[in-house]
Amino acid sequence: MVLAAGLGTRLRPITFELPKPMVPVLDRPVMAHTLDLLHRHGIDRIVANVHYFPDTIRGYFGDELTYLHEPELLGTAGGVRNARGHLGDEPFVVISGDALTDLDVTRLVERHAEAGGVATISVTRVTDTSEYGVVLHDRDGRVTGFQEKPDPDEALSDLANCGIYVFSPEVFDYFPDTPFVDFAHDVFPRLLEHDVPFHIHEIDGYWNDVGSIDELRNGTFDALTGRLGLDGVGRADDDAPHVGEGSSLDAADLVEGPVWVGRDVRIEPGVRLQGPVVIGDGAVVGRDAALKRSIVLPGTTLQPGTILIEGIVAQTGIVPALRPRTQTRVAS
């Protein structure tokens, strides 16, 4: 199940225009990268809950997903419980639609089977625990407790909860009987209270929840340079920019990498680009504009003479400018 119902308030004003899972990272929405990851690991039956701009998500992904609309938000766990009839009788994966990651999903599922508990939580090491819920565990990786965004001086763990889980169906026995249910605040404490075994899985790959403007910028630049491993995405380095079909950098006065240019982008004469710079599909960069450490989202027009330094610029029409979804699904 892909959780895609959130409001993405920390990404405003971008999310005044589109839902958080549809925020572009290079050539496609972040949620499309998530689905591509699941398909690569043989997961083909995927359910998504939707709430905010639901038709935008449906319109882009079409019949690739089964959709469950939430007129009122049900919470991370409440949305999963609402999808129970679609999840079958075997363990299932839950992942956020804004999770930008290259984790080994197959290994995560294997870890769940080996541990034998009802839940497995993906975790990763962080330096600033004040931004995350951290997970405590014993020598065998069994979860013993949580701290919510502790100050680094008070943190008992540096393992952040990535919001990527594997659950056995028995987990539903520990959901409170309320419409709105959250994993961190409602379900996981009940598992601890009832001494139900559940475990961590520390990932050694990349993870970013694209939860803020800074994280969107960092995740995009990490995808640009290859720190984040995404299949089917052209990358760039200091010497070799990526230039998509129908685009050209011939008119630019200066290109200092890494620079990533999407499809059908118009770069007018005199433009100067100092990387990392990402320019999305269908964008126009006007004559004599200068960009440094910035992102131009799809469908955006920069006026001639614009100077943009360490910024993200967008305008209405982001979704129509995105590459149409043509994912070939992998049979599970």
N, C-alpha and C positions, 0 to 999 in steps of 0.2 A: 504494500500500500504506500502510495505517495501522498504526503500531507501537503495540500496545496490551497488551504482555505484561509490562511492568515492575511492580515491587513498590511504588513510590511511598513509599519509607521516610521521606523528608523531610516527607511530609504526614501521618505518623502523629501522633495516633491516628485521624484520619479514615479513613485507608486500612487500619485494622484492620477496618473495617466494609464497605468497598467498594473496588474497584480504582481506581487513579489516574485513568484516562480517564473514570470515572463520577462524579467529584467535580463537584457542581453549580456552575454559574456562572449566576446569575439563574434562568431557568426550565427549564434542561436541563443534562445533563452536558456537560463541556467537549468530549468527543469528538463529541457531537451537533453542536456549533457547527462543529467541524472538518469533519464530513461535509456539513453544509449549505454550507459554503464550497466544497468540492469539487464538489458538485452544481451550484452556481451557475455554475461554470466548465466545465460540461459533462462532468465526470468521473463516470461512473455505474458502472463496473466497479471495485469496491473490495474488496481483500483485507485482512484484519486477522489478526495473530498474537495469540493469547491464552494466558495462563498462570495468572495470579492472579485468582481469582473468575471463571473463564471463563464460567460459566453466567449470571452477572449481566449480562455484556456481551451474550451471545447472547440472553438473555431480553428485553433492552430493544430491541435493533436488529433482531432477527429476520432475515428473508431479505434485508435491505438490504445485507448483507455476505457474503462468503465467508470462513469462519473456518479458521484453521490452529492447532490446539492444540499447544503446546510443553510436554511433560511436564517437560523440563529446559530452562531458558533457553538460547537459542542466541546471544544478543547482537544488537545492532542490525542488523549485516550478516548474521549467520547466519540470523536470522529472515527476512530478505529473500531470501537464497539458498534457503531452504526453500520459499518461495512462487514460485520461478522458473517453474514450470510453469503458473502462473496469470497471469503478467505479459506474455506475448506477445512479439513480436519488435520492438516499437517502444519508444521511450523511455517511461519510467514515472516517476511521482512517488512519493516516499517522504516521509511526514509523521508526526510523533509524534501519538499520540492525545491528548496533553495540551497540544498547541500551540494557544494562544489567540491568533488572528491574523486580520487582514483583508487579508493580502497578496494581490496580483493573481497568482493561480496561472497564468492564461493568459499573462501577461507573463513569468513564470518559465520556462514551457515554450518560449516564443518565444526567450528569451535562450539557452537550451540549444541550440536549433537554429541560431541565429546564430553562436554561439561555435564549434560544431563539435567539441567535446571529448566525452569519455565520461561526464563528470559535471559538474553545476552545483550549487554550494552556496549556499544563501541565507544572507546575513549581514546584520547590523544593527549600528549604532554603539552602544557602551555606554560609560558613564563609569567603571565599576568592572570592569576586566578580570579581577580575581582570582576572579570568579564564573563565568567562561566560558572555553571554548577559543576562542582568537582565530586568525584566518586572515591570512596574509601573501600578497601578490600583486604582480605586476609592473604596468606601465602599461596593459597590455591586459586586466587582470583575470584573468590566468592565475595559478593558485595556485602559490606558491613555498615555502610552509612553514606550520608551525603552532606555536603556543605554548599550553600547557595551563595555564589559570588563572594567568597571570603577574601579579606585583605591578604596579600601574599605572606605577611608576617604571622598570620593566624591560620593559614591554610594547612590542613593535615594531609593534603594530597595535591599533586600537580596534574592529575588526570582529569581532563574536562570531558563531560558527557557530550558526545557528538550528535545526539538525537537520532542515531541510526541503530535499530534494534532487530533482533530476531525473537519472536515469541512462539511458544507452544499454546494451543487453544486453551489450556487450563488457566492461562493468565486471566481470562474473563471472570473466573470465580472470585477474583479479588478486586473487582471494580465496585466502587460504591454505587448505590442506587440513586444517582442524581443525573440529570441531563448533561451537565457540564462536568467533564472529568479530565484531569491533567495527569500525565504519567509521573512527573517529578513530585507533585504535591499530593496526589491522591493514591495512585497505584503502587508506586515503589515503596512508600512508607508502610502500606498494608502488607506487602510481601515481607518486609523486614519484621513487622509486628507478628506475623504468623510463621516466622522462621522458614519461609519458602526459599529454596535455593535459587539464586540467580547470580550471574557472573559477568565479568568484564571481558572485553576483547580489545586489546591495545592495537591500534592500527599503526602501521609503519609507512603509510602513504600520505597523501595530501588531503587536508580537510579545511574548508572555509564555509561558514554558513551564510555568507553574503548578507550579513545582518545589518550592515551600516554602509554609509557612503565610503568610508575608508576601506572596509572589507571588500566592497565591490571593486574598488580601484586596485587593491592588492591582488585579489583573485584574478582580475582581468590581466594584470601585468604578469602574474605567475603563469597563466595559460599562454600568454604571448611568448614568454622566454623558455617554456618547456619545464619549468619547475613543477607544474601540474601536468600530469600526463593525460591528454585527451586524444582519443583516436579521431582521425579524419579532420583534424584541424591544422591548417598550415601555420607554422611558427616562423619567428623572425629572430635574427641576432644582429649584432652591431654592423655586420658586413652585408647581410642579405635580408632586405625587407620582404615581407610577404605581400603580394599584390594579387587581389582576386580578379576573377574573370570580368572583363569589361572595364577595368580600371587601369590607370597608368600614373606613374610618378614622373614622367618625362618633363612636365612643365615646372616641376618644383625647382627652386633655387638651391635648397639645402635639404638633405636627408641624412640625419645622424641616427643610427639605429639604437635599439630595435624599434621597428615601425611595422605595423600590421594594417593593411588596407583591405577592406571587404570588396564585395562585388559592386560593379556599376557605380563606383565613386568618381566624382569629378574633382580633380585637383587643378586649380587654375594657376596661371603663371605667377611666379614670384613667391610661392608658398615656401615656408621654412618649417621643417619638422625636426624636432630634437627629442629623441625617444627617452623613455618608452612612450609611444603614441599609438593609439588604436582608433581607427576610423571605420565606423560600421557601414554595412551595406546601404547603398543609395544615398550616401551623404554627399554634400557639396562643400568644398573648402574654397572660399572666395580668394580672389587675387590678393597677393601680398599678405595673406594671413600668416601668423606665426604661432606654432603650437609646441609646448614643451611639457612632458610628463602628464599628458592629458588623454581623455577619452571623448570621442565624438560618437554618440549613439546613432543607430541606424535612422536614416531618413532625415537627418538634421542638416540644415544649411547654415554655414558660417559666413557672415557678411564679409566683403572685402576689407582688408586691413585689420581684422580681428586679431587680438593677441590673447592667447589662452595659456595660462601657466598653472599646472597642477589642478586642473579642473575637469569636471564632467559636464558636457553640454548636450542638451536634448531639446526636442520640441515635439508637439503632437504628431502622431503618425508613425511612432516607433514600430508598432506591431505590423502594419502593412508593409513596412520596409524589410522585415525579417525574411530570411530565406524560407520558402515553403517547406513544410515538413514532409520528407520523403523517406523516412526511416524504414528500412527493410527489417522486419521483425525476425528474431531467431526462435525457432521452435524449441520449446522446453521439453 
